[in-house]
Amino acid sequence: MKGSRRIDTAWVSFDKPKNRIASPLFEMTDTVKSTMICVFVIFMVFFRAVSVSGDSMVPTLNDKNWVMITAITSGVKRGDIVVITQPWVRNNAIIKRVIGVEGDVVDIDFNKGEVYVNGELLDEPYIAEPTHLDYDVRFPVTVPPHKVFVMGDNRNESLDSRSGSVGFIDENYILGKGIYRIVPKFKSIRYKPQS
């Protein structure tokens, strides 16, 4: 036939002979990589590690300790340790303990060194010493809606909600809740009040 031509089709195989040792190693490497990526994503979404700077949380946390925090901040309650990014005079993140939540009345007797919430004396086994350091906030105070009142555990070395320069903390500026100290020694830092 004029104008037509025959085309031959050839199939080329690119399969290499299977190496019985290398194949399982490649599969294991892929599995390890996938697992590491999943762990990294979960850690970045749900947890973070932060470094403590300063002595305001002694004896619970010391300068240069590393703390694991949850990135989920709903349900912040009294006794939680939180990392705060609210803008303030020093313009850096701070780590403090929640003393009062929305609607709580916080009062401090600086002569006795005692802290009261809603008329009840707080049991505070985590503090370094009684609370004698006073700033410019006059007590008692009522915590406004969507805010918390925070203090450091080292009460006489902590700049916190007792000062107008820090004040009440908007819940939207809570980066996370501390759950574990991971450096220098792994330890839970959650406070469980006695019932």
Secondary structure, 3 states (H helix, E strand, C coil): CCCCCCCCCCCCCCCCCCCCCHHHHHHHHHHHHHHHHHHHHHHHHHEEEEECCCCCCCCCCCCCCEEEEECCCCCCCCCCEEEECCCCCCCCCEEEEEEECCCCEEEEECCCCEEEECCEECCCCCCCCCCCCCCCCCCCEECCCCEEEEECCCHHHCCCCCCCCCCCEEHHHEEEEEEEEEECCCEECCCCCCC
